[in-house]
Amino acid sequence: MQIFNFELKHFLKSPKNKICLAILLILFFALFIFNQMIVSKKSMEMNIADATMNLQNTKQWTATLESESKSNPEDTTLRQDLLLAQEVEKLYSAEVLALKNKDLDKFTDLENQVNILQLKAISEKDSQEYRDLVSSIKYYDAVKKVKGKVAPIINDTSEAAFVTGRSALSWLSSTVIFVLLTVLIADVVSGEIESSQIRFYQLMGGRKFKHLLLKLLIPIMVVFSVTLLSFLLQYVINGLMNTFGTWRYPYQDSDSRLIPIWQVMLKTLGLFTATLLFIASLGQFLSLIFKKSLVVIGIIVILLTGFLTFEGEEWFQPIKKFLPFEYLGYGRLLNDVEILPSQSFMIGLFYLLSLSVVFILFSGYLYKHYYYRKVGQS
C-alpha cells in the first residue's frame, strides 16, 4: 500500500501529467458545451428548413398530380397518388407549424405518419428508400416502447442518458483523445529512466514484477476515473437542464441494428479500458527498449495517425480488421460493422488484452534485466 501511494502521488505530481489531465477535462467539457449550445440550435434550424422544403416539394407534386388527374379522370392510380399527396401535404404543413411552436413530440409523431404513408406507396421492397423508411419506423416504435422522447433525427435526442452514452461512444473512439492519452500514460517508465529516478527503485524492491504493474495500472486507473467522473457530471448537468431519460433508449448503428444505450455505454467503457491497457503496456515495452520518452510517444503517435491516414482508403479496408488500432474504440466498431465479423467487440477485447499481456510479460523480463545490469556496474 505504501508503494501504491508513492506511485500515485508521483504520477499526479508530474507537471506534464497535470497539464494533460487538465486538457482532457477541458476537451470533454468544451465538446459538451459545444453540443448543448451550438449543435442543438443548428439542428432545430435544419429541421425547420427540411420540413419547409418537403412541404414545397409536396405542393408541387400535388399540383402536378391534380393536372394529370384532370387530363386522365379514369386513371385510378393517379387518383390514389393524388389522395396520398394531399394527405402528405397536410402532414407536412402540420410539421412546419409544430416546429415553429417548438413542439418536437408532435413533429416526430407527424413524421412517423408520413413515413408510414410513403412506405405504402413504394412498390420496390428492395430499394434503399424502402429500407430507410422501415428503419425509421422501427426506431420510432422502439423509442416509444421504452417511453423515450423521440427526436426528429435518429440517434439525436436531448435525454441525458442517451446524450452521455452517444458522447462517450464518439469521444472515446477519437484518435485525438488517444494521442493525448499516449502522451499521458505511455512514458511513465521512460521518464523515470531519463531522470535516473528508476535507479532508486532497487532500494524499494523495484525489481519485483508487481511494482512494474503498479507503474502500468496507476496511470490507467487515474485516467479512467477522471473520464468516468467527467461523463457522470455531464449526465447530471444535462439531466437537470433537460431530462435524465431512460438508459434503455435505443441507439441505431450503421447496420440498422438497435442497441440499448446502456449497453453502448458499457461496451464503450470496457473497450476504452482495454485501449488504455494496450497503449500503456505498449509504451512501457517501448520505454524499456528505447529509454527515451519522445521516441516512445513518437512511435505510438505515428502508428495511430498513420492508421487514421489510411483507414478511409479502399485498398486498406480488407487489411485494417487485422490491426489492433481498428479496435481502439467501440464507435469505430459500429462504424465499420460491414467489414468486421459479427462478434467484433469480443474479438477486439480479446485482441487488445492478449497483446497487452504479451507486452507486459516482455516488459517484466526487460525490467528485471535492466536492473541486474545496473547492479553489476555499481
N, C-alpha and C positions, 0 to 999 in steps of 0.2 A: 504493500500500500504506500510505503514511503517513496519508493521509486516511481510509482504511478503518479503521485502528487508532484514529484520533482519534474517528471517528463511533461505533465500537463502545464505546470507553471512555465517551464522552459519554452514550450510551444507558444503559449499565449503571450509571453513577454517579448517575443521576437517582433521588432518593428515591421518587418516585411509581412508577417502573418496578420498583424493588427490591420495593416493597410488593406490587405487582400480580403479579410473578413468584412471590413467596412465597405469595400467596393461591392462585395457580394450582396450585402444587405441593401445598399443604395440601389443597386441594379434591380433587385427584386421589387422594391417599393416604388422605384421610378416606373417600372413596367406596370405595376398595379395602378398607380395614379394615371398613367397614360391611357390605360384601358378604361378606367372609370370616367375620365373627363373628356377624352377626345374620341375614342373608338365608338363609345355608346352614342354620342351625339351624331357622328357621321353615319352610323348605322340607321338611325331614325330618318335622317335626311335621304339616305339612299332608298329606304323603304317607301317613302312618300314619292320619290322620283320614279321608282319602278312601278308602283301602283298607278300613278298618273299615266305613265307610258302605256301600261297594259290596258287602261281604260280607253285611251285614244285609239290604240290599235284595234280594240274590240268594236268600238264605234264604227270604224272604217270597215271592219269585217261585216258588221251588221248591215251597214248601208249597201255594201256590195251584194250581200245575200238578198236583201229586200228588192234590189233592182233585178237580180236574176230570177227571183221568185215571181215577180210580176210578168216577166217575159216567158216564164215556163210555169204557169199556175198548176199544171197537173203533175209536176215533179215532186213526189212525196219526200224524197231525200233532201231536196233543197228546203222544203218546209220544216223538216226536222232540224236541219242545220241552222235555219233561221231562229227557230224557237230556242235552240241551245245558245246561240249567240246573244239573243236578247236576255236570256236568264243570266249568262255570264256577265253581260254588261251591267246588269242591275247589281250583281255581287261586287264587281269592281268599283262601281260608284259608291257602294256602301263601305268598301275597304278604304277608299280615299278619305271619306268622311270620318271613319273610325280612327285613322292615323292622325288626321288633323286635330281630333279630340284626344289624342294620345291614349286611345283605348286599344291596347295591344291584344287583350284577350278576345275582344270581338273581331279584330282584324284576323287573327290566326284561325278563328272558327270559320270566318268567311273564306279565307284562303283554302282551308281544307275542303269546303263545299265546292269551290272552283276546281280543285284537283280531282274530286270525285266525278264532277260533270265532264271534265276533259278526258278522264280515264275511260269513261263510257263511249266517248266519241272516237277513240283510237282503235283502228281495226288491226294494226300490226302489233301483235303481242310481244314480238322480239325486238322492237325498236328501243333505242336508248331513252326516248321521251316517255314511253310506257313504263320502263323500269324506274326512271326517276320519279314519276308520279306515284308508283306503287311504294317506293321507298319513302317518299314524303308522307304519304297517308299512314304507313306503318309507324313512322316516327311519331306522328301526331297522336295516334292511338296509344302508343307506348307511354308517351308523356302523360296523357290523360289517365292512363291506368294507374300510374303511381301518384296521381294528383299533383303533378308538377305544373309549372307555369310555362305554357308553350310560347316560344319566341318566333318571330317572323322568319328567322333563318335557322336552319338545322345547326345544332351544336353552338347555339348562341342564346343564352338566357341570363337574366340578372340574378338568379338564385345563387347564393353564396357557395353552397356545396358544389354545384356544377362549375362555377367560375373558378373556384380553388382547384378542383381536380383538373380542369382543362388547362389552367395556367401551369400547374406542376407538370402536366404531360408535355407541354410545349417548351417551357423554360429548361426543364431538366433533361431535354434532348438536344439542347443547343450547343454547338461547337464553341461558341464564345464562353459559355459557362464552363465547359470542360477545359479550355485553355486557362481560365482563371484558377480552376481547381488544381491544374497541373502546377502552376506557379506556387500554389498554397501548400500542397501536400506531397509533391514529388521529390523535393530536395532536402528533406529533413536530415538524412544521413550524410549526403554530400556537403551540406552546410556545416555539419559538425566536423567533417574531415578537413574542410578548408580552414576552419577556425582552430583546428588542433584540439578542440574540446573532447573529441572522441577518445583521446588517449587517457582521459581521467576515468572513463567507464571501467577500466580494468580494476580500479580500486573499489568499484561498486558491484563487481561481478558482471561486468559488461559483456563478457564472452558467453553468457548464458543466452540461449535461444529465446527465452521468454522476454528478455529485455529488448531484443530486436523486434519482437512482436509488439511490444508497447510503443516503440517508435513508429510502428506502422499503424496501429489501431487508434492511438490517441488523436492524431490529426483527422482520421476518418470520423471518429466519434464527435469531435468538435464541429466539423463541417456539417455532418448530418443533423446534429442538434440545432445548429443555427438555421439551417434550411427548414427543418420541420417547424420550429418556432415561428419563422417568418410566414409560412403558409397558414399556420394556426391563427396568427394575428390578423392576417389578411381575411381569413374566413370570418373572424369575429367582426372586424370593421365592415366588411361587405354585408354581413348579415344584419348588422344594426342599421346600415344605410338603406338596404333593400329588403331582402328576406332570406332567412337561412336555407329554406327549401328542403329538399329531400336528397339523401345520398343514393337513392335508387334511381335518380334521374338518368335516362339513357344517353349514352354517347354513341354516335354513329361513325364507324370507321370507313375507310376508303372502299371497303368491300361491302358496304351497306349492312354490316352486322351491328346489332345493338348491344352495347355493353354497359352495365350499370356504372355510374361514375365512381362509386366506392371501390369497385374492382379495378377501374382505371387508375385511381389514386394509389391503391395498394400495390399494384404491379409496377407503377412508376417509381414508387419509393423503394421497392425491392430491387429493381434493376439499377436504380441510382446508387444503392448501397454496394451492389456488385461492381458498378462502374468505379466508384471511389476506391474500392479494394484493388481493382485491376490497375488503375492509374498509380496508386500509391505503391503497390508491390513492384510494378514495372520501374517506377522511379527509384525505389530502394535498390533494386537489382542493378540498374544502370549506375547508380551512385557508387556502388562498391567496385564497379569496373573502371569508370572514368574519373570519379572523385572530384568532379567539378560541377557546381550547381547549374551554371549556364549551359554546359554541354548536355546535362541530363534533361533540363527543361526544354532546351532547343530541340533535342531528338524527338521527344514526345509531341511537342507542338508541331513540328514538321510532319510527323505521322498523321496527326489529327487534321491539320489544314490540307495536307496532300490528299487524304481520303475525301475531304469536303470538296476539293477541286475536281476530282474525277467522278464523284458519285452520281452526277447527272448525265455522264456520258453513256451513250448506248452500248458501246463495247465493254463498259465496266460493269454493267448490270449482272451478267452471269457470274462475275468474279467476286463482287463485294459481299455476297452472302456467306462466303468462306472466311472473311476477315473479321476480327473481333470488334473493330470500330463500327461495324454495321449494327452491333447490338448495344451500343452505348446510348441507351435511352429508349423507353417504351414508345414514345411518339414516333421514333424512326421505324420501329417495327410495324406500327399501324399504317404508316405512310407507304411502306414497301411490302404490304401484305400480299401483293400479286406475285412477287418474285421469291418470297420466303416460304418455308414449309409451314404447315398448319400449327405446329407446336413451337413456333419461333421463340416465344417467351421462355419456355423451359430450356430450349436448346441454347439460347443466348445466355441464360443464367448459368447453366452448366459450363458453357464455353468460357465465360469470364472467370468463374470461380476456379475452374481447372487450371487456367493459365496463371491465376493469382497464386494458387498453391505451388505450382512449378517455380514461379519467380521467388516465392518466399523460401522454399527449400534451397534453391541455389544461392539466395542471399545469405541464408544461415551458414552455408558452407564457406562462402567468401568472407563473411563477417568474422568467423572464428579464425580462419587462416590469416586474415589481415592482422589480427591481434597477436597471433603467435609470431609473426614476422617482427612486429614492433617489440615484443618482449625479447626476442633474440638479439635485437640490435641494441638494447639498453644495457 
